[in-house]
Every structure is written in structure tokens, then in C-alpha cells.
Amino acid sequence: MSLLKRLVHAAVLMLALACIVAQDAHAQAADSSIAAAKKRGRLIVGVKYDFPPFGFVDEKRQVVGFEVDIARELAEKLLGSRDAVDLVEVSGPNRIPFLVTGKVDLVIATLSITPERAKTISFSEPFYTGGYTIMVAKDRNDIKGLAELSGKRVVMTRGSTAEPLITKLEPPPQQVLKMEQISELYSVMQTGRADAAVQDIALLQPFVSSHPDYKLVGGLLNEEPWGVGIRKDDNETVKWVNDALGEMRKSGKLDALRKKWGLG
């Protein structure tokens, strides 16, 4: 076979292979997240492991919490068992990348619904409304609200929506510390490396209740609806999750879970 014929033959084979790969990729992309979960018999959900009462590891080394229970409820509705779910640990910075790259089917991880995030992913209807507040040492009287954080050392979790609140301050804080884990945020406050923490009230209130040396100030800085994160334009999954959450609301299950975890 001449060199030209061999080159043509190789090009034809490469083109055929490319077509097969493209068809396979298209078939995978066509699968919604819930369709993929049904095929494998498992629902893969990104949750927090360090954010009580929403998702955390208890004394028995079990992952539990309000959002973990929602994940298990969705698994039961989809696959007939609360145990048919793989709980993947995610953090603020990686939860959306994990979803976009297909490492998880859904993200239920203290994910507030924002216009900026909606450019990248889709959301379910809200299942909880949170809001940020400020925590300081009990004996501090110089910080009473957001404005007093100017020139102070502030700590928050990385990837949280508290950051836009802080960056608007003029003059800005002296330092903004961004922690990967909520346990690190607590540690920063307890070791005196920050003057104030800005975090969701549902998280800070239990901490203050068990640590009387701290207090909350400034009231709610905002209101943030939380939703289930779903891959962009996966309309089948969006509809299915919304229907499932609607059933949980109508039956009273969602309210019962909130009460179970001290969320009202």
C-alpha cells in the first residue's frame, strides 16, 4: 500500500472513531441526572460533611442532617430506598464544579439560589430560606452591624455568598479570611485571629447557644433561598425534583424535617 493510501486509510479510521465518540458523548449528555441514577440504581448527591444541622458527621461516624435527609427522601422516591444514595462530601468552592463535571447527580449543600450561579447550573424551587448574620465575642461592643466590619478582620467560608456583602464595605475590612471548612471558621474565632465571622444564622445560632462567650449582632443581613443544584438545562431533573419537593411540602414531611433539625 502506498504512503498516500495508508494516510487516507488512517484518516478514515480516525474520522469513524471520532463519530463513535461523539455519538457516545451525545447519548450520555441526553441522559438526565435522574435517568442516569435509575440506570445505575444509585443517586449520587453532593452534601456538606461539616455544616450542622444541614450535613455533618455524627458521633457514630454517620453522615446526617437536614439536607442529608432530603437526599435520602429523593432516593426513596426515585429508587424505592432511602439507602440507594451515595453521599459525596463537597465544600463551598467545589460543589458546583462537582455538579458540572458529573461527579454528582445533584448538589444539596447549603446552596443559595443566585442569578450568578444560575448562569452555570439550574436550581430546584427553594426548600429553605437562610440568611447571613455576624458573630463576635460577647464582650465586644464595637461591632453592632455590617458597617462596623470596616477595618476589622473578618472570617467566612470560601465560596459563600457572604463575600459580596463584605466587599461592598467602604473602607474595606483590614483582612478577610476565607476558610474551606466551617470548623476552621470556628477555630479562627476561638483563637482570636478574626474580630467577626459572617455566616448563615442557622449555623451560627447553635454555635452561640453552646458557646456563651459569643453573640450574634446586626440581625439578618439578607435572605437567601436555598435550592437543589442541578446540571444546567436538565429540565427533566428540575421538574422531577420540584415535584418531589412539592409532595414533601404537601405531606408535611419537609416541615417535619425542619423541626427534627431545629430549623423551625
Helices and strands as residue ranges (DSSP letters): H 3-30, H 33-40, E 43-47, E 50-51, E 55-57, E 63-64, H 66-79, E 85-89, H 95-100, E 106-107, G 117-119, E 121-123, E 128-130, E 132-137, G 146-149, E 153-157, H 163-167, E 175-179, H 182-190, E 196-200, H 201-210, E 214-217, E 224-226, E 229-231, H 235-251, H 253-260
